[in-house]
Amino acid sequence: SIMKNIKDHFPIFKNHPSLIYLDNASTTQKPKKLMESLSHYYENYNANIGRGLYHLAYLSETHFLHSRQKIAQFFHTDINNLVYTSGSTESLNLAQHIISQISNKKKYIIIPISEHHANIMTWQRLAKEQNLSIYWISNQEELLDPSIISKEITNNTFLVCMSHVSNVSGEIFPIDIWGAFCKQNNIIFVVDGSQAISSLEVNLHLLDVDFYAFSTHKHYGPMGLGILYINNKFLKYEPKNLGGGIIEDVDQDHYTLIDGIDHFQAGTPNVANIYAYSEVLTFLEKQSFFNVVEKQKELYSYLKQELENFPNIKIIEFSSKLNKTSIISFNVNNIHAHDLGTYFANKNIAIRAGKHCTHPFHDFKNVNSTVRVSIGIYNSKKDITIFLKHLKEAIIFFGQ
């Protein structure tokens, strides 16, 4: 079957044959293609890009450009709208740095209560610096329809920050509705796409977003590489980092930056990782990635149905009306999530237990931690069946 065949491309499962890996929301395992591409780059093309006159520099530059084009094409956007960072976190911090330069008379930042800390703390800092208030969305009706939020708030909103897909519940947030709403009301819209890229086809051309951030390590790519999509209207602002490769001129008193996306990328970029990630995208396309993601959804539905049959399990979600992807978090009555996590670890099943960098959401839901299962393209129905069998045993073991 296609699933078996996909798993064969991931060496970690040869090296840990009994591993059941269900922690894909925190990071995905890597295809052989990634390791091969990194070696291939360093063995054949390694040179610093920009202004090198020798052949190797030309090769490095050419592959760098080609890789950036491939990545832009995969996400249906333009090479001149993507900045390369160290991850989602740096991408969101760069977005905050750019937005902090924009003159603003408005008063509110709107954030759903379920956001990841990286998409909260950055905006808490902006709020502090500019004396803004955060309006937390904790009501599902407001999440589904921004027009019902009081006009007193929305007429006075500078910024909306929201995940495309929740890292706790796997819920797909209605960013098309919010994008249109923000455009209409002249509000800046920042989306954290960290969990969306592994489970949805992200078409940046069709989304009304000003900034879109993600990390490649959650998309079968390398660690230490992130991407920030920046809408054209924000390309004129000052970068966060200053250094080589971004200047028109520097004298003793003054510097002038080049125009466009490149002035956000001072210093030597992560060329090898960018090259390797573009090769991973080609690999995913060859595996008919978006068809395989449909299979992931079937596994998710099977898991969710089975969990709903347990008498003592509470699944954590924002709204029953939102579609879900391949992440589910839940609690078992009277058993601490960390105890379950440890139980599974002893069975060589990798899941996550804790607050998943979403303290406000867990506080709001009145739970101290949850167990999270997240499905990847190499998972099979057997993985889920084994997980469920051990969950039943764990509940007996902990004396339910």
N, C-alpha and C positions, 0 to 999 in steps of 0.2 A: 504493500500500500504506500501511498505518497508519504504518510506520516513516518513510517519505518525508514523510508529512504531519506527523509529530511534529517532524522536523528543521526544517521550515519555521517552526516557532514559536520557533526559537533564532537570534537575529540574528547571533551570532558567526560562524555558518557562511556567512552572506551576505557578511560583512565579510572572512572568510578562506576563500574558496571551496575551496582545495585542502587545508585542514587536516583531518587525521584525528586526532581527539581521543580518546586511550585512557588518560587519567590521571584518571578520574572518582573514584577513591578519595581523591585529594588535594583536589579540588574539582570540582563539576559546573558545566557551563555553565548560563546563565540564560534562561528563557523570556521573551519579549517582555512577557508578563503581569507579570513582576516589575518591570520598569522602568516600565511604565504605572502600576502600583499605587503605586509610590513617588511618581511625579509627581502622581498623583491625590490621594494623601493630603496632600502638601505644598501642592498648589494649592487644595484644597477644605476640609480638616478641621484644618489645623495649629493646635494650641493645646495648652498643657500640661494634662495630665489631673488630676483630683482637685480638687474644691472651686471650680472656676471657675463663676461665675454667669451668664456670657454664652453666647449660642447656640453659638459656635464651640467653646467648651470642652465643651459638652454633646455636640456632634457627635463630637469627638475621643474623649471618654470612651466614648460609645456604640459607636463603631467598635472601640475598644480592647477593650472587653468582648466584643463580638461575635467579634472575631478570636481572642481567647483561648478562647472557647467552641468555635469551629471547629477550632482546633488540638487541643484536648483530645478532641474528638469523633473526629478523625482517628486519634488514638492510643488510642482506647477508654479514656479515663480522665476524671477530674474536673478542672474548672478550678481547684479548690482544692488540687490536688497538683502543679501545674507552676509552677516558677520560671523566669524569663527571665534569661539571663546573656549574656556576650559570646561563648560557644562551649563546646564539650565540655570544654576545658581548665579554664575557669573553673567549669564545672559540677562537675567532679571535685574541684577545690580547695574548692568550697563543701561538697560531701559530706564531704570530709576534715575541714573546720572543724567541721561538725556532729558528726561521729563522735568527734572529739577531746574533746568535752564529756561523752561518755557514760562512766559509771563502769564499769570493766572489770578483772576479776581474771585474765582469760585471757592467753595468751602468744603465739599465732600469728596471722599474716595469711597466707592462702593466695593465691598469684598464679601463673597459668600463665607459663612462660618466654617465651611469644610475645607478651606484652602490649606495647602502645604505651607510650612513655615517660611520657605524661601519666597513665597508669593504673599506673605503677610508682613514679615519683618522689614523688608525693603520699603514697603509702603508706610509702615509705622514710622520709619525714619523720615520719609518724605513729609508725612503729616506733622511730625515734630518740628522739622526744619521750617515748614511753611505755615505752621499753625492751622492745619486742616483737621477735619474730624473724619473718622471712619464710620460709615454706615454699614453695619453687618447684616447681610441677608441670612435670616435663619428660618424664614417662612417659605415653604415650597411654592406657594402661589406667586410670591414676588420673584422667585427664581425663574418661574415659567413665563411670567408676563411682567416685564419691567414697567409697563405703563401704569400698573396699579400702585407702584410706589409713589408716595406723596410727592406732588409737583414741587413742593417746597424743598424737597431733597433733590429731585432730579434736575430741576432748573438750575440748581446750584452745585451740580456735580462736575468735577474736573476730570475724574479718572475712574474707570471700572477695571478691576483686575480679577481674572477668573480662570480656573482650569478648564481645559477642553474636556478632559476626562479625569474624574476624581481618583486619587491614588489610594483611597480607602474603600470606596464602594464600587468603583468601576463605572459610575454613572456618567453618561454623556451629557454635558451641560449644553443648553440651547444657545450656543454662541452665534448662530446665524441670527436669531431673534435679537440678541444683545448687540451684535454688530450693527444691525440696521438701526436699532434704538440709539446707539451711541453716535452713529453718523448723523442721524436726524437732529440730535440734541447737542452736537458739537462737543462730544465727550471723548477723551482719549481712551482707547480700548486695548488692554494688555492681556494676552492669553498665554497661560502656561500649558504647553502642549506635550509635556514630558511623557504622559501616559497615552496620549492619543496616537502617536506615530506608530506604536507597535500593534494597534488594533483597528485603526481607521485609515482610509485613504485621505490624507490631508492635502487639500487643494488650496494653497495660499492665494491663488488668483481669485478664487470664488469667495473667500472669507473676507468680511469687512473688518480686518484687524489692523491696528497700528503697530503692534509688536507681537511676535510669536516666538516663544523660547522653548528649546528642548535640548536633551543630551543624546549623544549617539549610543552610549552604552546601554540604554534601554531599548535599543533598536538593532541589537545583534552586532553593533559596531564597537569601536574602542572606547575605553575609559579616558577621561581627560579631554574630551572634545565636546563642545556644545555649539549650538547655532542660535543666532538671534535674527529673525526676520524684522527688518525695519522698513516701514512705509516711507516712500519717497519724501513726504513732507518733513520728515525728521532727520534727513541726512545732513542738514546744514549745521547741526549743533556740535559743540566741542566733544571730543572723545574723552574717555576716562583715563586712558593710558597715553602718554606721550613718548616719542622715541623715533627710531629710524624708520624710514620707508613711508612716512606719511606727510612729508613736508614739501612745500614748493621751495622755501628758502629759510635759512636761519642766520641771523647776525647776532652781535653781542647783546642787543637790546630787545630782540623781537623774533618771533617765528611766524610763518605763513603756512597754513595746512593746505594739502591738496583737497579737491572737492570729492564728494561722493563717498561711497561705502568704504573705500580703502583707508580713509583717515581714521577709521575706528580700529585699525589693525596694525598697531605699532609693533616693531620688532619682528623677529623670525616667527612665522606662523607654524602651526603644528602640521607641517607638510605631509609627513609620512602617515599620520592618522587620517588626514583629510583624503589622501590618496586611497588608503585602505578602506575607509568608510564608503567611498564611491564604488569600490570593487565589491563590497558587501551588498550595496544596493543592486548592483548588476546580478549578483548571486541570488538575492531575494526575488528579483524579477524572473529569473530563470526557474525558480521554484514556484512560480505563480503565487507570489506572496499573498495577494488579496483573496485568492481562493482558499489558501491555507488558513487565513484569518477567519474565514467563514466556519471552517472546521473547529477552530478554537471556540467560536461562539456556541457550537453544538455541545462541546464539552462543558462549557460554562453553564448552559441550560440544564444539562444532566446533573451537574454538581449542585446547582441551586435547588432543583426539584428535590433531590435526595436530602439536602440539608433542611428543607422546609418540612420534611417528614419526621425529623427528630423532634421529640416533644419539648426539649429543654434548650433549644437554640434560638438565639435572637440575631437576625441578620441586620447589619447596620447600613442604613441608606438615608439619603436626603429626602427623596421623594419616590413614591411608588410609580409615579407617572413618567419617570425618565427611563430611556433605554440604557442597558448595561453593556459593558464589554466583557473582559475576561478576568476581572478582579472582584473578589468577594471578601468581606470582613464580617466576622460574627463572634458571638460570645456563647459559651455554654454556662448555664446557670450554676453558680457555686463552684466553678473551677477557674482558677486564674489562668489567663492567656499564656503567661510565661511557663506555667506547669505543662500546659498542652504543648507549647513550643518545644520544651525539653523532651517530652515524651516522644514527639515526632522525630526530633533530632536523633534520639537513640535508635530509631527505626530507619535512619538514613533518608528521611523525608524532609526536604528543606521548605519550611514555610516561615512566615514572619509573625512575631508576637510583640505587641507594644502599642504605642500611640501613633506610629507611622508618620512622625513629624506633623501631626495635626492635633495638637493639644486643645485648641478651642472647640473643634468638632467633637472630640471625645468628652470634653466637659459639658458641652451642649447636650450630648446624647446621654450624659450621666453614666458613662462607663469609664473605668480607669484604664482599660486596654482591650485590644481585640486580637483575634487570630486572623491573619490575612493569607488567602490562597490566591495566587495569580498564575494564569496559564500562558504558556508560550507555544511557539509553532512546533516544537519537538515533543510536546506532551501528548499522551494517548489516553484512550478511555480506561485502559488498564491502570495508568497512574492514578486516575481519579477514584477508581474502584478500590485500589489498595489504600489510598488516603482515607476513604470512607470506612473501610474495614477497621483501620487502626483508630479512627475517631470513636467508633462504637466501643472498641476495646478500652480506649483511654477513659471513656465516660464510666465504664464499669470499674476500671482500675482506681479511679479517683472517688469511687464509692457513691455513685448516684443511685 
